[in-house]
Amino acid sequence: MPSPMINVFQPSLGEEELAAVGEVFASCWIGRGPRVDAFESGFAEHIGVPRNQVTSMNSCTEATFLAMELLGVGPGDEVVLPTVTFVGTANAVASRGARPVFCDVDPRTLNAGVADVRSRLTARTKAVLLLHYGGHPGEIARIADLCRERGIGLIEDAANAQASSVEGRACGTFGDIGVWSFDHGKIAVAVDGAIMYTKDPELAARAAKLAYLGMEQATGYGEAMRTHTRWWDFEVSSFSRRSIMNDVLAAIGVVQLGKLKGFVARRREITARYDENLRGVAGLVPRPVLPAGHESSYYLYWVQMDAGIRDVVARDLYDRGIYTTFRYPLLHKVKAYGGDAHLPSAERAAAATLCLPLHQALGPDEVDFVSAALAEAVTSRTAAIA
């Protein structure tokens, strides 16, 4: 058994990131400053949008909460979202007094399709909040068209999709708002933090104010000091929270952004090696193939098997030093949200799906070890129930 445990997620951090943080320490300015500006500018260039439509925040969850406010979601409204998604998205909806309405997903890709979304729309639907599962874009272009036709807001949770695209267009830019995570478990990391893209420039300017206590003029580093005599004065346009990023995290993020292309290329290689190793294993359903024109970030690698053996296979792998998981537990089963939907495809998929280790630090021997252990566990467990 290898030691230590082979992780599902693992950041790739080193001397360059340490040096960048050291520069921030030496500057004696560790709050929001020039590194945050550089991080926002770099990500805007990465996704191909104007700089003034991008704002960094302290977490993707906070960005999702803020997105609800920007789109005016409130009591009596409904927001449609896939049941296979992160709990923070449903919390963001419920926190506004609105109702999360969970839709089904494709049983193989675990992405909500346009038909799944359409089936849950009502006269009360204010917005759709869509996840790109595992980095796969899914039917985002068609769902964006549907939302425009119905006059419904579209928020893209692109936490899994830092480098995903459709026909060259970045995931996260199809809807009204896109949010990306840079926490410790993502591909490029900043330890924590997020980016929000807002299609409407006026709404983007409001997002930046809301992220910093609703202040019309932000005191401290930046434009205020360059253009105002009394740069410490401000007005408040809303009673908002403090959701901003800082230069320590942003310095790490800037270095990681520079490595993102290489990280994704390495994850693509690992995915191809898993594909080759697991091809033809009886009882194992391989990952879904991407449609033409779709590019993935390769955030998750998942396989499917008989639901009767999935949990014991996961335990077999854990006992051999391999950590696996299922992302994400079904939210329509969570009592707090008051859901009573029956979503058969998602329920079947959740019982049969297992996410394997996938991060750019995995070596070929580790990928082969995981593959062989999985094949052995699935084969032996399948035979036991035959």
C-alpha positions, 0 to 999 in steps of 0.5 A: 500500500502506498504511503501516504494516501493517494488524494482525490484533490491536491494542490501543486504549490512550490517555491514560486508561490512562496516567493510571491507571498514573501514579496507581499510580506516585504511590501507591508501591504497584505490587504487588497492591493496591486496583487488583487488587481493583477489577479483580476486582470489575469483572469479577465484575460484568461476568459476573454472578457473586459477587465471591468466586468471581473471582481475577486471575492473571498470565496465562491460561496460568497460570490454565489450569495452576492449573485442572488442579490444582484439578480434581485432574488427574493421571497416567493421566487424560485431558482432552478438548480441541479440536485447534483451540486455544491450545498453553498448554491442552495444555501445562497438561494434559501438565504434570500427567502427564495425556493431552491427547485432541484432538477434532474441530471443526465445519468452519465455526465451528471450535468443538468440538460436543457430538458431537465431545466425546462421541466422545472420552470414556472411563473415564479422562476427568477433564475437558473443556477447551473453547475459544469459538473467535473469541468464538462460544459454540458448543454450550457449554450442551449440553456443560456438560449432558453433563459434568454427566451424566458427572461430568466437570469442565468448564473453559472457555477464554474467552480469545476470549470476554470479552463472549460469552454464551448467552441472557444467561449469560456464556461462562466460567460454564457449567462448573466453571472459566472463564478469560479472557485480558487479554494484549496481543492481546485486546479489553480488555487489561491488557498481560498478566493473566487472570481465573479464575472458579470455580463452587464457592466453596470451590474459589475460595478455594483458587484464591486461595491457590494463586495466591499461594504457598499462603499461608493469610494473604497478607501486605501490602495487604488484609484481613490488615492490617485484621484481624490484629495480626501481619499478616506471619505466615502458614501454607502449605497447598500448595507453589504458585507466585506467579501473582498480578496487580499494580496496574500491570496491573490499573489498565490493566485497570480502564480497559479494562473500562469500554470493553469494551462500546464495543469490542465494538460497534465490532467488531460494526460492522466484522464487518458491514462485512466481511460486506457487502463480501465477500458474493457473492465467488466462491470465498470462504466467509463467516463462520458466522452466530450462532444465535439467543440467542448473543452474540459478542465478535467476537474473530476474523473468519475466511473460508474458501477452497480450501485450494490457494490459502489460503497464497498469498492470505495472501502476496498480502495481506501483500505489500499491507500486510495481516497475516492469520493462522490461529488455532490450528495443530492440536495433534493434529499436534504430536509432543510430545503423542503424538497419532495422531488423524485429525480430518478436519473440523479438518484441512480447516478448518485448511487453508482458513481465514484470519483477517482484521484485526479490532480496534476501531481499524480505520477504514472505509477500512481494512476496505474496503481489506482486503475489496477486496484479499482479493476480488481475491486470491481471484478471481485465484488461483481463476482460476489453478487453474481 
